[in-house]
Amino acid sequence: MPRIMRRRELSAYMILYDRGPVINLGEAIDIVSKELCSTRRTARNIIKRLSRIKAIYMEKNEASIVIKVRDPVDFMREIAREYIITRKSKCRKGR
């Protein structure tokens, strides 16, 4: 189950979602670094974390890497579903 996002990651996720469902990686790094007043390295790490928790997907295109931003409702629904499954399994083990 993905860990809960920090404020910085959540802010970057919403900024990227507002820009559109598909964004070039370089453009995404520029957007996040500019909007959150961070370095490009920090912005790249934020994007890596978002990819790791499956809030965004990175796909290699012909010449560049493209980021696809997931719908927030679908993303939260998946997190809740995984949490419920985990809780039910813990509940069953205790009985």
Phi and psi in degrees as GROMACS dihedral restraints (atoms count N, CA, C in turn):
[ dihedral_restraints ]
;  ai    aj    ak    al  type     phi  dphi    fc
    3     4     5     6     1   -68.1    20    10
    4     5     6     7     1   144.2    20    10
    6     7     8     9     1   -71.1    20    10
    7     8     9    10     1   161.7    20    10
    9    10    11    12     1   -69.1    20    10
   10    11    12    13     1   141.8    20    10
   12    13    14    15     1   -70.1    20    10
   13    14    15    16     1   147.5    20    10
   15    16    17    18     1   -80.8    20    10
   16    17    18    19     1   168.2    20    10
   18    19    20    21     1   -59.3    20    10
   19    20    21    22     1   -40.3    20    10
   21    22    23    24     1   -64.3    20    10
   22    23    24    25     1   -43.5    20    10
   24    25    26    27     1   -67.0    20    10
   25    26    27    28     1   -41.3    20    10
   27    28    29    30     1   -62.7    20    10
   28    29    30    31     1   -42.1    20    10
   30    31    32    33     1   -62.7    20    10
   31    32    33    34     1   -45.0    20    10
   33    34    35    36     1   -64.0    20    10
   34    35    36    37     1   -40.6    20    10
   36    37    38    39     1   -60.1    20    10
   37    38    39    40     1   -45.6    20    10
   39    40    41    42     1   -68.3    20    10
   40    41    42    43     1   -36.8    20    10
   42    43    44    45     1   -62.5    20    10
   43    44    45    46     1   -46.2    20    10
   45    46    47    48     1   -67.0    20    10
   46    47    48    49     1   -37.6    20    10
   48    49    50    51     1   -63.6    20    10
   49    50    51    52     1   -39.8    20    10
   51    52    53    54     1   -67.1    20    10
   52    53    54    55     1   -27.2    20    10
   54    55    56    57     1   -75.0    20    10
   55    56    57    58     1   -20.7    20    10
   57    58    59    60     1   135.0    20    10
   58    59    60    61     1   164.7    20    10
   60    61    62    63     1   -72.7    20    10
   61    62    63    64     1   -22.9    20    10
   63    64    65    66     1  -130.9    20    10
   64    65    66    67     1   125.9    20    10
   66    67    68    69     1  -138.4    20    10
   67    68    69    70     1   145.2    20    10
   69    70    71    72     1   -69.9    20    10
   70    71    72    73     1   143.1    20    10
   72    73    74    75     1   -58.7    20    10
   73    74    75    76     1   -46.2    20    10
   75    76    77    78     1   -61.1    20    10
   76    77    78    79     1   -41.0    20    10
   78    79    80    81     1   -65.7    20    10
   79    80    81    82     1   -40.4    20    10
   81    82    83    84     1   -63.1    20    10
   82    83    84    85     1   -42.3    20    10
   84    85    86    87     1   -62.5    20    10
   85    86    87    88     1   -43.5    20    10
   87    88    89    90     1   -62.1    20    10
   88    89    90    91     1   -43.2    20    10
   90    91    92    93     1   -62.5    20    10
   91    92    93    94     1   -49.9    20    10
   93    94    95    96     1   -64.5    20    10
   94    95    96    97     1   -43.6    20    10
   96    97    98    99     1   -65.3    20    10
   97    98    99   100     1   -37.8    20    10
   99   100   101   102     1   -71.0    20    10
  100   101   102   103     1   -47.8    20    10
  102   103   104   105     1   -69.5    20    10
  103   104   105   106     1   -34.0    20    10
  105   106   107   108     1  -100.3    20    10
  106   107   108   109     1     6.9    20    10
  108   109   110   111     1    51.1    20    10
  109   110   111   112     1    52.2    20    10
  111   112   113   114     1  -124.6    20    10
  112   113   114   115     1   172.5    20    10
  114   115   116   117     1   -78.3    20    10
  115   116   117   118     1   165.1    20    10
  117   118   119   120     1   -64.7    20    10
  118   119   120   121     1   -34.6    20    10
  120   121   122   123     1   -63.8    20    10
  121   122   123   124     1   -44.6    20    10
  123   124   125   126     1   -63.3    20    10
  124   125   126   127     1   -43.0    20    10
  126   127   128   129     1   -61.4    20    10
  127   128   129   130     1   -40.8    20    10
  129   130   131   132     1   -63.6    20    10
  130   131   132   133     1   -40.4    20    10
  132   133   134   135     1   -66.4    20    10
  133   134   135   136     1   -37.6    20    10
  135   136   137   138     1   -62.6    20    10
  136   137   138   139     1   -44.6    20    10
  138   139   140   141     1   -64.3    20    10
  139   140   141   142     1   -37.7    20    10
  141   142   143   144     1   -61.8    20    10
  142   143   144   145     1   -43.0    20    10
  144   145   146   147     1   -64.5    20    10
  145   146   147   148     1   -40.6    20    10
  147   148   149   150     1   -62.9    20    10
  148   149   150   151     1   -36.6    20    10
  150   151   152   153     1   -68.8    20    10
  151   152   153   154     1   -40.7    20    10
  153   154   155   156     1   -63.0    20    10
  154   155   156   157     1   -37.1    20    10
  156   157   158   159     1   -91.5    20    10
  157   158   159   160     1     7.0    20    10
  159   160   161   162     1    66.2    20    10
  160   161   162   163     1    32.7    20    10
  162   163   164   165     1   -82.2    20    10
  163   164   165   166     1   -26.9    20    10
  165   166   167   168     1  -135.1    20    10
  166   167   168   169     1   158.4    20    10
  168   169   170   171     1  -120.7    20    10
  169   170   171   172     1   138.4    20    10
  171   172   173   174     1  -105.7    20    10
  172   173   174   175     1   129.8    20    10
  174   175   176   177     1  -128.0    20    10
  175   176   177   178     1   138.6    20    10
  177   178   179   180     1   -85.0    20    10
  178   179   180   181     1   124.5    20    10
  180   181   182   183     1   -95.0    20    10
  181   182   183   184     1  -172.1    20    10
  183   184   185   186     1   -57.4    20    10
  184   185   186   187     1   -49.5    20    10
  186   187   188   189     1  -116.5    20    10
  187   188   189   190     1   -11.6    20    10
  189   190   191   192     1  -148.9    20    10
  190   191   192   193     1   177.2    20    10
  192   193   194   195     1  -101.7    20    10
  193   194   195   196     1   132.1    20    10
  195   196   197   198     1  -112.6    20    10
  196   197   198   199     1   139.8    20    10
  198   199   200   201     1  -103.9    20    10
  199   200   201   202     1   130.2    20    10
  201   202   203   204     1  -109.4    20    10
  202   203   204   205     1   121.5    20    10
  204   205   206   207     1   -92.3    20    10
  205   206   207   208     1   127.9    20    10
  207   208   209   210     1   -75.1    20    10
  208   209   210   211     1   153.8    20    10
  210   211   212   213     1   -66.6    20    10
  211   212   213   214     1   130.9    20    10
  213   214   215   216     1   -58.3    20    10
  214   215   216   217     1   -36.9    20    10
  216   217   218   219     1   -65.2    20    10
  217   218   219   220     1   -44.9    20    10
  219   220   221   222     1   -63.4    20    10
  220   221   222   223     1   -41.1    20    10
  222   223   224   225     1   -63.4    20    10
  223   224   225   226     1   -47.2    20    10
  225   226   227   228     1   -66.1    20    10
  226   227   228   229     1   -35.6    20    10
  228   229   230   231     1   -62.5    20    10
  229   230   231   232     1   -41.7    20    10
  231   232   233   234     1   -65.9    20    10
  232   233   234   235     1   -42.2    20    10
  234   235   236   237     1   -61.2    20    10
  235   236   237   238     1   -44.4    20    10
  237   238   239   240     1   -64.4    20    10
  238   239   240   241     1   -41.4    20    10
  240   241   242   243     1   -62.5    20    10
  241   242   243   244     1   -45.6    20    10
  243   244   245   246     1   -64.3    20    10
  244   245   246   247     1   -37.3    20    10
  246   247   248   249     1   -64.5    20    10
  247   248   249   250     1   -44.7    20    10
  249   250   251   252     1   -62.6    20    10
  250   251   252   253     1   -42.5    20    10
  252   253   254   255     1   -61.1    20    10
  253   254   255   256     1   -43.8    20    10
  255   256   257   258     1   -62.8    20    10
  256   257   258   259     1   -44.3    20    10
  258   259   260   261     1   -64.2    20    10
  259   260   261   262     1   -41.6    20    10
  261   262   263   264     1   -63.9    20    10
  262   263   264   265     1   -39.8    20    10
  264   265   266   267     1   -66.8    20    10
  265   266   267   268     1   -37.5    20    10
  267   268   269   270     1   -67.0    20    10
  268   269   270   271     1   -36.6    20    10
  270   271   272   273     1   -65.6    20    10
  271   272   273   274     1   -41.9    20    10
  273   274   275   276     1   -67.6    20    10
  274   275   276   277     1   -34.4    20    10
  276   277   278   279     1   -68.7    20    10
  277   278   279   280     1   -30.9    20    10
  279   280   281   282     1   -75.7    20    10
  280   281   282   283     1   -14.1    20    10
